[in-house]
Amino acid sequence: MSTRIAINSRRLRHPSSSSRIRWAGGRSRGVGVDAPIPPGGAPVIGLPPEYAQIFQMAFQAQAQAQAQLLAQAHASTPVPAPAVPTIDRNYERIKKMGATEFEGTLDPEIAERWWKKVEDVMNLVNCTPENRLKYIVSLFVGNALIWWRSVKRGYEPREITWAEFQKEFDDKYRPKMYRDKKRMEFLNLVQGDDQTVAEYELRFAALAKYALEAITTQKDRCYHFEQGLRPEIKRGLAIRITNFKTLIESAVRMEEAVMEDKKKGEEKRK
């Protein structure tokens, strides 16, 4: 059986210039000069035994080197770790913090209270608008869930934004008639006779969102708040205050002074 030689980089020199090697195909070349081994390792006829041994050792070394390279390449290829699904614990967390399920309602006041509670929870979680939307709709059940699926289909193939969702929710559960009523309530808001400044301020803040166009600046906000104060408190504010926090503090101090004067007057009458 003839031996196939596959060394492309080695050249062969024989000490005798007259010796010749016959390659397969009938052509012969002298080995006394540099004779490149044909690519692919053509079978050699008439190769001296000492050269056959050299070629055999070279073949074995080349095969071992290739095997090592393949093994190293296989070992160095990183094997990706299996994907582990991320569990969002906030779905459980918001319920533990007081966010309740919402099944829809015809009473805007109920929807308003639910929204306010959920909004407070979302502020504590401190999440993005996108996640806020996911968390809130996860609380929908019954008619509210049916409504939400219908709204979502109306925006496909794109996703509904947080701002769009807020408008859709308002139009459904806090309609324009309700919002207009709250706006007028804010514009006509006054401090009750048995209401403290702190209680009046809470009501003022709750209704302010329905009339944002009326309080675009600190000055406007202060003006509307001051106009609603009881006359005896408002008279004690000597100058027009344009910082809302300062106005609240001044009104509270004036309220305390008015109550103290009233208490002294009652004691004198005794």
N, C-alpha and C positions, 0 to 999 in steps of 0.2 A: 504494500500500500504506500502510495507517495505521501510525503509530508507537505502540508500547506503552511506557508510562511506569511505572517501578517504584521511585519514591522516596517513602518514607513519612514522612520527617522534614522535608521542605522544604515551605514554604507559598508560594504565588504571589501577587504583588500587581501589577496592571497600572496604569499611570498613568491610564488612562481608565476612569472608573467605569461608563460606559455600555457598554463592550465586554463581550461574553459569550462563554464557551467552551461548546461543546456536547460532552458526554461520550457515549461509546457507551451506548446504551440510551435515547437520546432526551431525557434530562434535561439542562438547561443551568444553569450557575452563573455569576454575575458574578465577574469577576476583579478588580474594583475593591475588593473586600473580601478578607480572608484566606480563601482557599479551599484546604483540604487536598487533596493529590493522593490519589485513591482507592487503597487497598492493592491490590497486584497489578499496578499500572500499566495502567489502562484506556486504550484508544485514545482519542486526543483529536482532535476535529474542529474546524477553524477556529482552531488555535493560531498566533499570529504567528510569523514566521520567526526573530526574535531569541530568542524563548523556546524554540523547538525546538532551537536550537543550544546554549542553556544546559542544557536537559535532556539532550541527547546527551553533553555533556562530563561532566555529573554521573553519568550511567550508566557511562561509561567509567572515571571515577575510582573509583566504587563497586566495579566489577568487578575493577579492579586491586588495590584494598585487600583484597577477599575472597581473591583469588589469593595475595597475600602472606601473609595470615593462615594460609591452608591450608598453604603451603610452610613457614612457620615452625613450625607445629604438627607437621608431619611430620618436620622436621629435629630438633626437640627431643625427640621420642619416643625413649627409649633402646632400643637393640637388644640384647637379652640375648646374652651370650657363650655359645657352645656348651659344654655340660657336659663336663668332663674327668674321667674316672674316676680315683679315688684309688687308688694302688698302695700296699698295705701291705707295706713291706719287712721287717717283723718275721717273716713266714713264712720268708723265706730266712735271716734273722739268727739265729733260734733254732736252726736246723740247724747253722749255722756255729759256734755256741757249744756244740755237743755234744748237743743234743736229738735222739734217734734215733727212728725209726719203731717202732711197737708193734703187733704182730700178734696179741696175746693169748697167754696162757700158763695152764697148770694149776698152776704153781709160784708160790705167793705171794711167795717170796723174790725171784724174778726181777721180778715186778710191783712189788715194793717198791723194788728198786734203780732200775728204770726211772722210777718216780714221783719218787723222791728226786732223780734227775738232772734231770728236767724241771722239778721244783719250784725247784731252784737256778737254772736258766736263767731261769725266769719271774720270779724275784725280781730278777735282774739287768736284765731288760727293763723291769721296773717298770710293768706294765700293769694295767688294770682287771680285775675278776673276769670281766666279760663277754668281754673280749678274751682273757683267759687260757684261758677255755673254748674259744674258737674256735681258738686256737693249738694247744692240746693235742689236740683231736679231729682237727686237720689231720694229725697224726702217725699216726693209726690206719690200719692196712691189714689186709687179710685178715679173719680171724675177729673181730678187735677192731672193724673198721669195720662188719661185719654186726651185731655186738652194739649198737654205738652207734646205728645207724639204727633198730633195734628200740626202743631206749630212747627215742629222740627222738619216735618216733611215739606212744608211750604218753603223752606230755605235750602233744600237740597238742590244741587249736590254739595254746596259749600256748608260750612258750619255756621251756626248762628252766633253772633257776638254777644258779649255781656250786656252792652248798651241796648242792643236790639231785644234781648230777653227781658230786660227791665221794662222797656216800653210795652212789650207784649203782655207782661204780667199786669202792669198798670191798667192797660186797656181792658183786660179781662176781669180783674178782681178789684181794681180801684179806678173805676171809669171816670171820664171827664166830669160828669155831673158831681160826683163825690169830691174830686179834686178842686173843682170850682167852689164848692161849699166850704171846704177847708181853707181855701184862699181868702174868702170873705171873712171867715172866722178869725183868721190871723190879722187881717187889716183892721178889724173892729175890736181886737183883743184889748181888754183892760184888766187891771189888777182888782180882784174882788175885795170886798170889805173885810172878809175873814181870811184872806189869802196873803201869805208872806211874800216878800220879794223873791225869795228862793223858789217858791212854788210857782210864782208868776213867770219867772225866768225859764223854768222847765217847760211850762206850757208854750211859752214864746218859741223856744228852740224846737219843740215838736211840730209846730205849725209853720215855722219859717220856710221849710222846704217846699211848701205849696205856693209861696209868693217870692221866689228868689229874685224875680225881676224888680221887686220893690226895695230890696236891701242889697244892692250890688256893691256898696261900699260900707266901710265901718261907720261913716257919718250917717248914712241912711239907716243902718241897723240901730244905732244909738238913738236916732230921732224917733223911730217907731216904738222902741222900748220905753223911752222916756214919756212919750205921749200917753202910754197906757198906765203909768204909775198913778197911784192914788194922789189926789191933789195935795194933801199935807206933806207927802214925801217929795213930790215934784217941786213944790215951792222951796224946799230946803236946798235944792241943788242950785247954787248961786250962779254958776256959769254953765254954758253948753259944753258938755263932755263929748268928745269924738272917739274915744277909745272904749270899746265895749266892756272890757274887763274892769277898767277904772270906773265906768258908770255903774256896774253891778256893785262894786265895793262901796261906792259913795251912797248908793241907794240903800244898801243894807245898814250902813252907819246912820243914815238919816232915819231909817225905820226904827232902829234902836233908840235914837234920841226922842222920836215922837212917842214911842211906847213908854219911855221913862217919864216924859212930861205928863202923859196921861195918868200914869200911876201916881205921880206926886199930886196931881189935881184931885184924884179920888181920895187920897189920904187927907187932904185938907178939908174936904167936905164932910169927913167923918166927925 
